[in-house]
């Protein structure tokens, strides 16, 4: 799931990921993901980059969720 979602997200925007259980050495292997230290940081980054148009999706159980986005 993560790979499919990441590839789709990369095509349309920047993927900010808060995943405290993913080890730091894995972060380096995923250059297409911007890991953030907490959820508030992710929201702040989104607001900074797109002050009037930020769209944020939150998946509390992301590893077990398969989103269907409107096309």
PANU-943608 format. One record per residue (C-alpha): residue number from 1; x, y, z. Coordinates in Angstrom, 1 decimal. Each point is the difference from the previous one (the first is absolute). Layout:
% PANU-943608
<atom seq="NUM" x="X" y="Y" z="Z"/>
...
END
This chain:
% PANU-943608
<atom seq="1" x="0.0" y="0.0" z="0.0"/>
<atom seq="2" x="2.6" y="2.5" z="1.0"/>
<atom seq="3" x="2.0" y="-0.2" z="-3.2"/>
<atom seq="4" x="-3.2" y="0.4" z="-2.2"/>
<atom seq="5" x="-1.2" y="2.9" z="2.1"/>
<atom seq="6" x="3.5" y="1.7" z="0.0"/>
<atom seq="7" x="0.3" y="-0.3" z="-3.8"/>
<atom seq="8" x="-3.5" y="1.5" z="-0.5"/>
<atom seq="9" x="0.7" y="2.8" z="2.5"/>
<atom seq="10" x="3.4" y="0.8" z="-1.6"/>
<atom seq="11" x="-1.8" y="0.6" z="-3.3"/>
<atom seq="12" x="-2.3" y="2.5" z="1.6"/>
<atom seq="13" x="1.8" y="1.6" z="2.9"/>
<atom seq="14" x="2.4" y="-0.3" z="2.8"/>
<atom seq="15" x="-0.3" y="-2.9" z="2.4"/>
<atom seq="16" x="0.6" y="0.9" z="3.6"/>
<atom seq="17" x="0.0" y="-3.0" z="2.3"/>
<atom seq="18" x="-0.1" y="-0.2" z="3.7"/>
<atom seq="19" x="0.9" y="-3.6" z="0.8"/>
<atom seq="20" x="1.8" y="-0.3" z="3.4"/>
<atom seq="21" x="0.4" y="-3.8" z="-0.4"/>
<atom seq="22" x="2.0" y="0.2" z="-3.2"/>
<atom seq="23" x="3.7" y="0.0" z="0.9"/>
<atom seq="24" x="2.2" y="2.9" z="-1.0"/>
<atom seq="25" x="2.1" y="-2.1" z="-2.3"/>
<atom seq="26" x="-3.1" y="-0.8" z="-2.1"/>
<atom seq="27" x="-0.6" y="3.8" z="-0.4"/>
<atom seq="28" x="3.1" y="0.3" z="-2.0"/>
<atom seq="29" x="-1.1" y="-2.8" z="-2.4"/>
<atom seq="30" x="-3.3" y="1.8" z="-0.8"/>
<atom seq="31" x="1.1" y="3.3" z="-1.6"/>
<atom seq="32" x="-3.5" y="0.6" z="-1.4"/>
<atom seq="33" x="-1.4" y="0.4" z="3.5"/>
<atom seq="34" x="0.5" y="2.9" z="2.4"/>
<atom seq="35" x="-0.2" y="-1.4" z="3.5"/>
<atom seq="36" x="-1.2" y="2.4" z="2.7"/>
<atom seq="37" x="0.6" y="-0.3" z="3.7"/>
<atom seq="38" x="-3.7" y="0.6" z="0.9"/>
<atom seq="39" x="-3.4" y="0.7" z="-1.5"/>
<atom seq="40" x="0.1" y="3.7" z="0.8"/>
<atom seq="41" x="3.2" y="0.4" z="-2.0"/>
<atom seq="42" x="-1.7" y="-1.7" z="-3.0"/>
<atom seq="43" x="-2.9" y="2.4" z="0.3"/>
<atom seq="44" x="2.3" y="3.0" z="0.3"/>
<atom seq="45" x="2.0" y="-1.0" z="-3.1"/>
<atom seq="46" x="-3.2" y="-0.4" z="-2.0"/>
<atom seq="47" x="-1.3" y="3.4" z="1.1"/>
<atom seq="48" x="3.3" y="1.6" z="-0.8"/>
<atom seq="49" x="0.3" y="-1.5" z="-3.5"/>
<atom seq="50" x="-3.7" y="0.6" z="-0.9"/>
<atom seq="51" x="-1.4" y="2.7" z="2.3"/>
<atom seq="52" x="-3.4" y="0.2" z="-1.8"/>
<atom seq="53" x="-0.3" y="-3.4" z="-1.5"/>
<atom seq="54" x="1.5" y="-2.7" z="2.2"/>
<atom seq="55" x="-1.8" y="-3.3" z="-0.1"/>
<atom seq="56" x="1.0" y="-2.5" z="2.7"/>
<atom seq="57" x="-1.0" y="-3.6" z="0.3"/>
<atom seq="58" x="0.5" y="-1.8" z="3.3"/>
<atom seq="59" x="0.0" y="-3.7" z="0.2"/>
<atom seq="60" x="0.2" y="-1.1" z="3.6"/>
<atom seq="61" x="0.4" y="-3.6" z="-1.0"/>
<atom seq="62" x="1.8" y="0.7" z="-3.2"/>
<atom seq="63" x="1.6" y="-3.4" z="-0.4"/>
<atom seq="64" x="-3.4" y="-1.6" z="0.1"/>
<atom seq="65" x="-1.9" y="2.6" z="-2.1"/>
<atom seq="66" x="-0.4" y="0.1" z="-3.7"/>
<atom seq="67" x="-1.3" y="3.5" z="-1.0"/>
<atom seq="68" x="-2.2" y="0.5" z="-3.1"/>
<atom seq="69" x="0.7" y="3.6" z="-1.1"/>
<atom seq="70" x="-2.3" y="1.9" z="-2.3"/>
<atom seq="71" x="1.5" y="0.2" z="-3.5"/>
END
